[in-house]
Structure formats: C-alpha cells, structure tokens
Amino acid sequence: MENMEYRTIGHKRSGIGIAYIFMLVLAVGMFVAGCLFVAASKGFDYSCIMFFLGGLLAGIYSVVQLIEFYSTKPDVISTNGEKMKVNDNVFNINDIVDVSYRKARYRGGEYNHGNITITTKDSSYVAQFVSNCESVSKEITKLMYEKKNSKA
C-alpha cells in the first residue's frame, strides 16, 4: 500500500494570485501619486503623506502575500488511501483527530476558498488557499471515519 499513487483532494485556488498582483499595481500607483503630490505641494499636506504611506504599506502587504501564495504548491492536500500529504508533510489517516476549515471572508460575505486545519495525534497541519475548502474538509473527515471504522 506504500507505493500507491497519491490522489489530489485539495487544490490551490489560482485566482487569488491575480488579486494580489492587482493590489500591488494599485499600491504602486498610490505610492507614486503620493510621491508626486508631496513633491508638488507647497506646504505640508496630510493627504499627500497618507497616499504615500498607504501605498507603501499596501505594497509591502501585497508582496508578502504574493510570496506566501506562490510558495504554496498547486496540490495542497493529497492521499493514497492510507496516508495523507499536506504541503509535503506525510502522516497516517488513522492519526487524524480533527479536521476544520475556515473560509476567507470579505465585507458582507465569504469566498469559496480558505484554510483547512488537520490535527493529528502529534501535531497540526494547515493548508492555505484551498479551493472549495468546505467539501474538501468533509471528504477528509469521511476518510478519517472510514479508516477508524474499518480498524475497529
């Protein structure tokens, strides 16, 4: 059973990277506009400084998120029936104690993607940017109980 090929359960949501790139472009635009407004203003103006600092902070945030997003592999969660692999961490399905998910949210609603946390007897594993995280979590829970019931 060790040599079975892994089947992907959870995929990384690809559209998020495009949103972070768009955010980076807007942040650079704000930063440049803030620099131009500060250079063109005759006196000290708080709105110019806010454009400058807002663009700088949004740019730093979007770069950090882009690095985190693109360092995650496309196949986030996979299984071969006996073992499960989450971000290159391999463990037995029998060791799973709890599976939970958290959808990404925005003002007034929630996205279809999110994080899945798998807790085992030894540690916890978090898979980020999982597309359709609710159904993936249900599938992992189903596998967990199938293994526990077949063992009993």
N, C-alpha and C positions, 0 to 999 in steps of 0.2 A: 504494500500500500504506500510505501515511502516514495516510490518512483512515479506515482500518478501525477499527471499534469495539473497545474493549478487552473481553476476556473475563476474568472473575474466576477466579483459580486458588485463592488462599488467602483465607479469611475469618477475621475476628477471632472468637475464642471468647467468647461473651457471658456465660456463667455465672461467669466469673472476677470480674467486677464485683460480682456479688451476694455472692460470698465475701468480697471486701474490705469491702463495706458491713457484712456481718455481723461481720467482725473489728473494724471501727470501733465498732460498737454494744457489743461485748464490752469493748473498750478503754475506752470512756467509762464503762461500768459499773464496771470495775476502778478507774478514776481516782476516780470519785465515792465508791466504797466505801473506797478508801484515804484520801480526804479526811475522810470521816466517822469512820473508825477512828482517824485521827490526832487529830481534834478531840475524840473521846470518850475517848481513852486518858489515863490519869492520869500515866503516865510515858513515857519514851522506849521505843518498841517497834519493833524492826526489821521485823517482819512488816507493820505498817501502812505503813511507808515503802516496802517492796517492792511492795505493792499500788499505792501512789501512783505510784512510778516506773515500774513495769511497765505500768500503764495509760497513762501519759504516753508512754512510748517506743512501745508498740504502736499508740497512736493516731496518733502522728507518722508511723510507718511505713505504716500503712494509708491515711492521707491522701495521702502521696507516691505510693503505688501506685495509688490511685484516680485521681489527676491524670494519671499516666502512661498508665493504661488507657483513660480516657475521652478523652485527646488523640489516640489512635490511631484512624484511620478504619476502618469495618467491612470494606471491601475492601482488604486489606493488599497482596496481590500480584495483578497482572493482566497480560495480554499480548494483543497483536493479531497474533501470528504472526511479526512482525519485531522488535518492540520489547517490552520488559518494563518495568512500572512497579511499584516497591516504595516505598510511602509517599511518593508524588508524585515520586520520583526515576526518570527515564526513561533507559534505556540499550538498546543493541542486544543481541539474544540472542547474536549472534556474539562479543561481547566477554566473555561469561561464561567464567571459568576454572574455578571450583569452586563446588559447592553443598553445604552441610552443614546439618544440623539438630541441635537439642538439645531433648529432651523435658523438660518440667517434672517435677520429682520430689518425692516426699514420702517419709516414712519407710517403707521396705519396698516401694515400688513407684514407678510413674511414670504421669503423666497422658497423655492423648492429644494435648494441645496443647503448644506450645513455641516456640522461636525458630528461624528459618531465616536462615542467613548466605549471601549470594550474593557471591562475589568476582569482580570483573571485572578487566580489564587495568589500569584506572585506580584503582579503589577498592573498598571493601566496603560492602554494604548489609545491614542487619539488620532483619528483620520479626519483631516480637514478638507474642505471644499468638495464633499461627496455629493454628487448629483442624486436627486431623489432619495434623500437620506432616510426618510420615514420607511419606505418599502425595503431599503437595504437593511435597516435595523430589524425590521420584522423577519426578514429572511435569515439573518444571523441568529436571532432568538429561536426561530424554528429549528435551525440546525443544532443549536445548543440543546434544546429539549429532545430532539430526536436521538442525539448521542447519549444523553443521560438516561432516556427510557430504554434504549437498546442495551445499555450497560447493565441495567437493573434486572 
